[in-house]
Protein backbone atom coordinates (compact mmCIF):
# COMPACT_ATOMS: atom_id res chain seq x y z
CA UNK A 1 0.00 0.00 0.00
CA UNK A 2 1.30 3.41 -0.96
CA UNK A 3 1.95 5.84 1.88
CA UNK A 4 0.67 9.39 1.40
CA UNK A 5 1.73 12.56 3.16
CA UNK A 6 -0.79 14.78 4.94
CA UNK A 7 -0.66 17.26 2.07
CA UNK A 8 -1.45 14.53 -0.45
CA UNK A 9 -4.40 13.38 1.68
CA UNK A 10 -5.62 16.97 2.00
CA UNK A 11 -5.24 17.29 -1.74
CA UNK A 12 -7.37 14.20 -2.20
CA UNK A 13 -9.95 15.80 0.06
CA UNK A 14 -10.09 18.91 -2.10
CA UNK A 15 -10.52 16.70 -5.13
CA UNK A 16 -13.50 15.28 -3.26
CA UNK A 17 -14.80 18.80 -2.92
CA UNK A 18 -14.34 19.33 -6.63
CA UNK A 19 -16.63 16.50 -7.48
CA UNK A 20 -18.98 15.93 -4.73
CA UNK A 21 -22.45 16.40 -3.45
CA UNK A 22 -23.61 14.77 -0.23
CA UNK A 23 -27.25 13.80 0.35
CA UNK A 24 -28.44 10.34 0.89
CA UNK A 25 -28.74 6.92 -0.60
CA UNK A 26 -28.97 6.65 -4.38
CA UNK A 27 -32.43 5.82 -5.64
CA UNK A 28 -33.93 5.14 -9.01
CA UNK A 29 -34.87 8.81 -9.51
CA UNK A 30 -33.10 10.19 -12.59
CA UNK A 31 -30.15 8.65 -14.38
CA UNK A 32 -27.61 8.03 -11.64
CA UNK A 33 -24.41 6.05 -12.13
CA UNK A 34 -22.75 4.79 -8.98
CA UNK A 35 -18.98 4.63 -8.93
CA UNK A 36 -17.67 1.12 -9.36
CA UNK A 37 -14.55 -0.29 -7.77
CA UNK A 38 -11.58 0.99 -9.71
CA UNK A 39 -8.56 -1.31 -9.52
CA UNK A 40 -6.08 0.05 -12.03
CA UNK A 41 -3.76 2.92 -11.27
CA UNK A 42 -5.00 6.45 -11.83
CA UNK A 43 -4.28 7.83 -15.31
CA UNK A 44 -3.06 4.40 -16.44
CA UNK A 45 -5.09 4.38 -19.66
CA UNK A 46 -6.62 6.85 -22.05
CA UNK A 47 -9.87 4.92 -21.57
CA UNK A 48 -10.21 6.20 -18.01
CA UNK A 49 -12.66 9.06 -17.86
CA UNK A 50 -12.57 11.72 -15.18
CA UNK A 51 -15.36 10.09 -13.17
CA UNK A 52 -13.39 6.82 -13.03
CA UNK A 53 -10.24 8.64 -11.95
CA UNK A 54 -12.11 10.47 -9.25
CA UNK A 55 -13.65 7.20 -8.08
CA UNK A 56 -10.14 5.85 -7.62
CA UNK A 57 -9.19 8.95 -5.62
CA UNK A 58 -12.20 8.44 -3.32
CA UNK A 59 -11.04 4.91 -2.66
CA UNK A 60 -7.48 6.10 -1.87
CA UNK A 61 -8.84 8.77 0.45
CA UNK A 62 -10.76 6.17 2.47
CA UNK A 63 -7.79 3.78 2.52
CA UNK A 64 -5.57 6.53 3.95
CA UNK A 65 -8.19 8.05 6.24
CA UNK A 66 -5.96 7.70 9.33
CA UNK A 67 -3.56 10.22 7.74
CA UNK A 68 -6.25 12.83 7.14
CA UNK A 69 -5.83 15.83 9.47
CA UNK A 70 -8.64 16.30 11.99
CA UNK A 71 -9.40 19.76 10.55
CA UNK A 72 -10.34 18.17 7.23
CA UNK A 73 -12.33 15.43 8.94
CA UNK A 74 -14.30 18.10 10.78
CA UNK A 75 -15.03 20.01 7.59
CA UNK A 76 -16.39 17.06 5.65
CA UNK A 77 -17.88 15.16 8.62
CA UNK A 78 -21.21 13.81 7.44
CA UNK A 79 -21.79 16.40 4.75
CA UNK A 80 -23.29 16.36 1.28
CA UNK A 81 -20.86 17.70 -1.30
CA UNK A 82 -21.99 18.65 -4.82
CA UNK A 83 -19.59 18.79 -7.73
CA UNK A 84 -20.13 20.44 -11.09
CA UNK A 85 -17.28 19.99 -13.56
CA UNK A 86 -17.24 21.21 -17.14
CA UNK A 87 -15.52 18.50 -19.17
CA UNK A 88 -13.12 19.21 -22.04
CA UNK A 89 -15.76 18.05 -24.54
CA UNK A 90 -18.20 20.73 -23.29
CA UNK A 91 -20.43 18.35 -21.34
CA UNK A 92 -21.02 18.69 -17.60
CA UNK A 93 -20.15 16.09 -14.98
CA UNK A 94 -22.44 16.31 -11.96
CA UNK A 95 -21.43 14.25 -8.96
CA UNK A 96 -22.44 13.75 -5.36
CA UNK A 97 -20.21 12.77 -2.52
CA UNK A 98 -21.90 11.58 0.65
CA UNK A 99 -19.58 11.71 3.62
CA UNK A 100 -20.00 9.56 6.72
CA UNK A 101 -17.82 10.45 9.70
CA UNK A 102 -15.29 12.10 7.40
CA UNK A 103 -15.05 9.10 5.06
CA UNK A 104 -16.56 8.79 1.62
CA UNK A 105 -19.78 6.86 2.08
CA UNK A 106 -21.10 7.12 -1.47
CA UNK A 107 -19.94 8.73 -4.71
CA UNK A 108 -22.10 8.86 -7.83
CA UNK A 109 -22.92 10.95 -10.89
CA UNK A 110 -26.18 12.07 -12.49
CA UNK A 111 -27.37 13.92 -15.59
CA UNK A 112 -29.00 17.04 -14.11
CA UNK A 113 -27.51 20.11 -12.36
CA UNK A 114 -29.34 19.18 -9.14
CA UNK A 115 -28.98 15.80 -7.47
CA UNK A 116 -32.39 14.10 -7.81
CA UNK A 117 -31.71 12.20 -4.55
CA UNK A 118 -30.77 15.19 -2.42
CA UNK A 119 -33.09 15.64 0.50
CA UNK A 120 -31.66 18.86 1.97
CA UNK A 121 -29.21 20.13 -0.64
CA UNK A 122 -25.43 20.19 -0.44
CA UNK A 123 -23.59 21.94 2.38
CA UNK A 124 -20.48 22.19 0.17
CA UNK A 125 -20.56 22.91 -3.58
CA UNK A 126 -17.54 22.74 -5.86
CA UNK A 127 -17.43 24.04 -9.43
CA UNK A 128 -14.54 23.81 -11.85
CA UNK A 129 -13.44 22.45 -15.21
CA UNK A 130 -11.71 19.22 -16.19
CA UNK A 131 -8.38 20.89 -16.91
CA UNK A 132 -8.22 22.39 -13.41
CA UNK A 133 -9.18 19.10 -11.78
CA UNK A 134 -6.51 17.24 -13.75
CA UNK A 135 -3.89 19.86 -12.84
CA UNK A 136 -4.70 19.28 -9.17
CA UNK A 137 -4.62 15.49 -9.59
CA UNK A 138 -1.22 15.71 -11.31
CA UNK A 139 0.28 18.06 -8.72
CA UNK A 140 2.84 16.89 -6.17
CA UNK A 141 1.15 19.11 -3.55
CA UNK A 142 -2.53 18.79 -4.35
CA UNK A 143 -3.82 20.84 -1.45
CA UNK A 144 -1.63 23.84 -2.21
CA UNK A 145 -2.49 23.53 -5.90
CA UNK A 146 -6.21 23.45 -5.09
CA UNK A 147 -5.90 26.56 -2.89
CA UNK A 148 -3.93 28.25 -5.69
CA UNK A 149 -6.72 27.39 -8.16
CA UNK A 150 -9.30 28.77 -5.71
CA UNK A 151 -7.34 32.01 -5.43
CA UNK A 152 -7.11 32.21 -9.26
CA UNK A 153 -10.86 31.61 -9.62
CA UNK A 154 -10.52 28.31 -11.53
CA UNK A 155 -11.91 26.34 -8.59
CA UNK A 156 -14.98 27.69 -6.82
CA UNK A 157 -15.95 26.19 -3.47
CA UNK A 158 -19.06 27.36 -1.61
CA UNK A 159 -19.44 26.27 1.99
CA UNK A 160 -22.70 26.63 3.96
CA UNK A 161 -22.79 27.35 7.68
CA UNK A 162 -20.63 29.41 9.98
CA UNK A 163 -18.61 26.49 11.43
CA UNK A 164 -17.85 24.97 8.02
CA UNK A 165 -16.92 28.39 6.61
CA UNK A 166 -14.52 28.95 9.51
CA UNK A 167 -12.86 25.56 9.09
CA UNK A 168 -12.63 26.05 5.32
CA UNK A 169 -11.10 29.51 5.78
CA UNK A 170 -8.52 28.02 8.16
CA UNK A 171 -7.54 25.35 5.63
CA UNK A 172 -7.13 28.02 2.92
CA UNK A 173 -4.96 30.13 5.22
CA UNK A 174 -2.73 27.20 6.19
CA UNK A 175 -2.11 26.14 2.59
CA UNK A 176 -1.93 29.40 0.65
C-alpha positions in Angstrom: 0.0 0.0 0.0 1.3 3.4 -1.0 1.9 5.8 1.9 0.7 9.4 1.4 1.7 12.6 3.2 -0.8 14.8 4.9 -0.7 17.3 2.1 -1.5 14.5 -0.4 -4.4 13.4 1.7 -5.6 17.0 2.0 -5.2 17.3 -1.7 -7.4 14.2 -2.2 -9.9 15.8 0.1 -10.1 18.9 -2.1 -10.5 16.7 -5.1 -13.5 15.3 -3.3 -14.8 18.8 -2.9 -14.3 19.3 -6.6 -16.6 16.5 -7.5 -19.0 15.9 -4.7 -22.5 16.4 -3.4 -23.6 14.8 -0.2 -27.2 13.8 0.4 -28.4 10.3 0.9 -28.7 6.9 -0.6 -29.0 6.6 -4.4 -32.4 5.8 -5.6 -33.9 5.1 -9.0 -34.9 8.8 -9.5 -33.1 10.2 -12.6 -30.2 8.6 -14.4 -27.6 8.0 -11.6 -24.4 6.1 -12.1 -22.8 4.8 -9.0 -19.0 4.6 -8.9 -17.7 1.1 -9.4 -14.5 -0.3 -7.8 -11.6 1.0 -9.7 -8.6 -1.3 -9.5 -6.1 0.0 -12.0 -3.8 2.9 -11.3 -5.0 6.5 -11.8 -4.3 7.8 -15.3 -3.1 4.4 -16.4 -5.1 4.4 -19.7 -6.6 6.9 -22.0 -9.9 4.9 -21.6 -10.2 6.2 -18.0 -12.7 9.1 -17.9 -12.6 11.7 -15.2 -15.4 10.1 -13.2 -13.4 6.8 -13.0 -10.2 8.6 -12.0 -12.1 10.5 -9.2 -13.7 7.2 -8.1 -10.1 5.8 -7.6 -9.2 8.9 -5.6 -12.2 8.4 -3.3 -11.0 4.9 -2.7 -7.5 6.1 -1.9 -8.8 8.8 0.4 -10.8 6.2 2.5 -7.8 3.8 2.5 -5.6 6.5 4.0 -8.2 8.0 6.2 -6.0 7.7 9.3 -3.6 10.2 7.7 -6.3 12.8 7.1 -5.8 15.8 9.5 -8.6 16.3 12.0 -9.4 19.8 10.6 -10.3 18.2 7.2 -12.3 15.4 8.9 -14.3 18.1 10.8 -15.0 20.0 7.6 -16.4 17.1 5.7 -17.9 15.2 8.6 -21.2 13.8 7.4 -21.8 16.4 4.8 -23.3 16.4 1.3 -20.9 17.7 -1.3 -22.0 18.6 -4.8 -19.6 18.8 -7.7 -20.1 20.4 -11.1 -17.3 20.0 -13.6 -17.2 21.2 -17.1 -15.5 18.5 -19.2 -13.1 19.2 -22.0 -15.8 18.1 -24.5 -18.2 20.7 -23.3 -20.4 18.4 -21.3 -21.0 18.7 -17.6 -20.1 16.1 -15.0 -22.4 16.3 -12.0 -21.4 14.2 -9.0 -22.4 13.8 -5.4 -20.2 12.8 -2.5 -21.9 11.6 0.7 -19.6 11.7 3.6 -20.0 9.6 6.7 -17.8 10.4 9.7 -15.3 12.1 7.4 -15.0 9.1 5.1 -16.6 8.8 1.6 -19.8 6.9 2.1 -21.1 7.1 -1.5 -19.9 8.7 -4.7 -22.1 8.9 -7.8 -22.9 10.9 -10.9 -26.2 12.1 -12.5 -27.4 13.9 -15.6 -29.0 17.0 -14.1 -27.5 20.1 -12.4 -29.3 19.2 -9.1 -29.0 15.8 -7.5 -32.4 14.1 -7.8 -31.7 12.2 -4.6 -30.8 15.2 -2.4 -33.1 15.6 0.5 -31.7 18.9 2.0 -29.2 20.1 -0.6 -25.4 20.2 -0.4 -23.6 21.9 2.4 -20.5 22.2 0.2 -20.6 22.9 -3.6 -17.5 22.7 -5.9 -17.4 24.0 -9.4 -14.5 23.8 -11.9 -13.4 22.5 -15.2 -11.7 19.2 -16.2 -8.4 20.9 -16.9 -8.2 22.4 -13.4 -9.2 19.1 -11.8 -6.5 17.2 -13.8 -3.9 19.9 -12.8 -4.7 19.3 -9.2 -4.6 15.5 -9.6 -1.2 15.7 -11.3 0.3 18.1 -8.7 2.8 16.9 -6.2 1.2 19.1 -3.6 -2.5 18.8 -4.4 -3.8 20.8 -1.5 -1.6 23.8 -2.2 -2.5 23.5 -5.9 -6.2 23.4 -5.1 -5.9 26.6 -2.9 -3.9 28.3 -5.7 -6.7 27.4 -8.2 -9.3 28.8 -5.7 -7.3 32.0 -5.4 -7.1 32.2 -9.3 -10.9 31.6 -9.6 -10.5 28.3 -11.5 -11.9 26.3 -8.6 -15.0 27.7 -6.8 -15.9 26.2 -3.5 -19.1 27.4 -1.6 -19.4 26.3 2.0 -22.7 26.6 4.0 -22.8 27.3 7.7 -20.6 29.4 10.0 -18.6 26.5 11.4 -17.8 25.0 8.0 -16.9 28.4 6.6 -14.5 29.0 9.5 -12.9 25.6 9.1 -12.6 26.0 5.3 -11.1 29.5 5.8 -8.5 28.0 8.2 -7.5 25.4 5.6 -7.1 28.0 2.9 -5.0 30.1 5.2 -2.7 27.2 6.2 -2.1 26.1 2.6 -1.9 29.4 0.6 
